[in-house]
Amino acid sequence: MCGDNEKCCCGCENPLYKELGEFIAKQKKGRDSLIPVLHKAQEFFGFLPVEVQEFVAKALDIPSSEVMGVVTFYHYFTMQPRGRHTINVCLGTACYVRGAKKVMEALTKELGIKIGETTGDKRFSLTTQRCFGACGLAPVIMINEDVHGRVTPKKIQGILAQYK
């Protein structure tokens, strides 16, 4: 049963639930701890499926609908598994004006996925963001924590090759 720090809502004995339960036990119950707990849960599981959200809700003694609302509202959280490398394309004004749309089109063609999807080999996930604050390097993409500036469609293959 969820909340016993050893099993998820479906009764499995995944050790990640135990670790998450131990982390939650150190937090204050209630919504004030929700964001840090969701960050930790996503760090452990890689994404936030409904089962994890229900576990968090029960452990923090808040409605699961509230947890789902936070997960679906914030761009950082994902309910789908992500690839080993997350490609985040800046679509802020400077990047867009300097060709971010063409960079995005090149990425979707090269990877064979759309925004919000993960490649079949789980190597890459593709996301967007409104601004990275690196306007002088526009257009910009981030792969994991690495910033790549002045990106053009011709540079995409070479950049992706760095992430085996």
Summary of the structure (lengths in Angstrom):
residues: 164
radius of gyration: 18.4
end to end distance: 39.5
largest distance: 52.4
contacts: 486
relative contact order: 0.12
helix: 46%
strand: 12%
